Amino acid sequence: MNPEPPVTSDANEAVTPESLRKQYESGATVDELVAASGLSYGTVLNRLHEAGTEMRTSWQTRRMRQDPQARQRLAARLRTLYEEHGATLTELAAAGAGTRRAARRLLIEAGGAVRTTQQTLRMRAAARAAERQKLALSLRARYEAGATVPELAQECNYSVATVYRLLHQAGTRMRPQHSHGSARDMRKRP
C-alpha cells in the first residue's frame, strides 16, 4: 500500500524539476533558485537531480557569468568541430563541454543536429577513404616519377603489399615486375 503523497502548497507545485533545470542551465545558482522558489536547498538539489541536471562547479558558474557570450562561442566552436571535422559527442566533451550531455545541449543550442552513431561511422569512413585516395594519388605520382615500390613502402612506413594496393587503387600503370630498379635505371641499360 502506497502512502499518501505529501500535501504541497501551490507555489511548490509550480516549481517543477524541469523549470528549475532550465533556470539552472541558463546560469542561475542553487542559492538563487532557493531564494526564488521558497524551497529548501536540499529540495532544490533533489529536483535538479530528478530532472537529470548536469551540475556545475562554482568556477564554471563564475566563468559563465563573467562572459555571457562564452557559452554561445563555445557552442559555435563545438558545432564546427562536430559538423566539419566529424567529432563525436565524447570528443566535444573533452574539447570543453565537460560531458556528453552538455556537448549535446550546446550543439543543439548552436543550431546543430545530432547524428546517429551510424551516420558518424559513415562520415568517418568516407573521410578515411578520401585520405586514402589522396595518399594513393601521391604514391602514384612518386612512382611514375621513378621511385620503386620498396622505396615508397619504406618512406611511408607501409608494407610493400599495401603500397601495391594503393597504387592499383590509384589506377597506376605498373612497370614490368622483373624490373626491380627505378625507371631511371631502366633507361640507362643498353
C-alpha positions in Angstrom: 0.0 0.0 0.0 1.4 3.4 -1.0 1.4 6.3 1.4 -0.5 9.4 0.6 1.6 12.0 -1.3 2.7 14.9 0.9 0.5 18.0 0.8 2.2 20.8 -1.0 1.4 24.4 -1.5 0.5 25.8 -4.9 3.9 27.6 -5.0 5.8 24.3 -4.6 3.7 22.6 -7.3 4.6 25.4 -9.8 8.3 24.8 -9.3 8.8 21.7 -11.4 12.1 19.9 -11.7 12.2 20.9 -15.4 11.6 24.6 -14.7 14.4 24.5 -12.1 16.7 22.8 -14.5 16.0 25.4 -17.3 16.8 28.2 -14.8 19.9 26.5 -13.6 21.2 25.8 -17.1 20.6 29.4 -18.1 23.0 30.5 -15.3 21.1 30.6 -12.0 22.9 29.2 -8.9 21.3 26.8 -6.5 21.2 29.6 -3.9 19.3 31.8 -6.3 16.8 29.1 -7.1 16.2 28.5 -3.3 15.5 32.2 -2.8 13.2 32.5 -5.9 11.3 29.3 -5.2 11.0 29.3 -1.5 12.1 25.7 -1.4 14.8 24.3 0.8 18.3 23.9 -0.5 18.0 20.1 -0.4 14.7 20.1 -2.2 16.1 22.2 -5.0 19.1 19.9 -5.3 16.8 16.8 -5.3 14.6 18.3 -8.0 17.6 19.3 -10.2 18.9 15.8 -9.9 15.5 14.3 -10.6 15.5 16.3 -13.9 18.9 14.9 -14.8 20.7 18.3 -14.5 24.4 18.3 -15.0 25.7 20.2 -12.0 28.4 23.0 -12.4 31.2 23.8 -10.1 31.4 27.3 -8.7 34.2 28.3 -11.0 32.1 27.1 -14.0 29.3 29.4 -12.9 31.7 32.3 -12.4 33.2 31.8 -15.8 29.7 31.6 -17.4 28.8 34.9 -15.7 32.0 36.8 -16.5 31.4 36.4 -20.2 27.8 35.9 -21.2 28.8 35.2 -24.8 31.2 32.5 -23.8 28.5 29.8 -23.9 27.5 30.9 -27.4 31.1 30.9 -28.6 31.7 27.5 -27.1 28.5 26.2 -28.7 29.5 27.6 -32.1 33.0 26.1 -31.9 31.7 22.7 -30.8 29.2 22.8 -33.8 32.1 23.4 -36.2 34.1 20.5 -34.7 31.1 18.3 -34.9 29.9 19.1 -38.4 33.1 20.0 -40.3 35.5 17.7 -38.6 33.3 14.8 -37.7 33.9 14.9 -33.9 31.8 12.8 -31.6 30.0 14.0 -28.5 32.7 12.4 -26.4 35.3 14.4 -28.3 33.2 17.5 -27.8 33.0 16.9 -24.1 36.8 16.7 -24.0 37.1 19.9 -26.1 35.4 21.9 -23.5 31.7 20.9 -23.0 32.5 18.8 -19.9 30.1 15.9 -20.5 28.4 14.3 -23.5 25.1 15.6 -22.3 26.4 19.2 -22.1 28.0 18.8 -25.5 24.7 17.6 -27.0 22.8 20.5 -25.4 25.4 23.1 -26.6 25.3 21.6 -30.1 21.6 21.9 -30.3 21.7 25.5 -28.9 24.1 26.4 -31.8 21.6 25.0 -34.3 23.3 21.7 -35.0 21.6 18.4 -35.5 22.8 15.4 -33.5 23.9 12.5 -35.7 23.3 8.8 -35.1 26.2 6.5 -34.4 25.8 5.0 -37.9 25.9 8.5 -39.5 29.1 9.2 -37.6 30.7 5.9 -38.7 29.7 6.5 -42.3 31.1 10.1 -42.2 34.4 8.9 -40.7 34.7 6.0 -43.2 34.2 8.5 -46.1 36.9 10.8 -44.6 39.3 7.9 -44.3 38.5 6.8 -47.9 39.2 10.3 -49.1 42.5 10.4 -47.2 43.5 7.0 -48.6 42.7 8.1 -52.2 44.8 11.2 -51.7 47.7 9.1 -50.5 47.2 6.7 -53.4 47.4 9.6 -55.9 50.5 10.9 -54.1 52.2 7.5 -54.3 51.2 7.2 -57.9 52.9 10.5 -58.8 56.1 9.5 -57.0 56.1 6.0 -58.6 55.6 7.5 -62.1 58.5 9.9 -61.3 60.8 6.9 -60.9 60.5 5.7 -57.3 60.3 2.0 -56.7 57.6 0.2 -54.6 60.1 -0.8 -51.9 61.3 2.8 -51.6 57.8 4.1 -51.3 57.0 1.5 -48.7 60.0 2.4 -46.6 59.3 6.2 -46.9 55.6 5.8 -45.9 56.2 3.1 -43.3 53.8 0.8 -45.1 54.2 -2.8 -46.3 55.1 -3.4 -50.0 51.7 -5.1 -50.4 49.9 -2.0 -49.1 51.8 0.3 -51.4 50.9 -2.0 -54.4 47.3 -2.0 -53.3 47.3 1.8 -53.1 49.0 2.1 -56.5 46.4 -0.1 -58.1 43.6 1.8 -56.4 45.0 5.0 -58.0 45.0 3.3 -61.4 48.8 3.3 -61.7 50.2 1.6 -64.8 52.9 -0.7 -63.3 56.3 -1.2 -64.7 57.3 -4.8 -65.6 57.8 -7.0 -62.5 61.2 -8.2 -63.5 62.5 -4.6 -63.3 63.3 -4.1 -59.6 65.2 -0.9 -60.2 63.8 2.6 -60.7 62.6 3.8 -64.1 65.8 5.9 -64.5 68.0 2.8 -64.2 65.9 1.1 -66.8 66.6 3.8 -69.3 70.3 3.7 -68.8 70.6 0.0 -69.5 71.8 -0.9 -73.1 
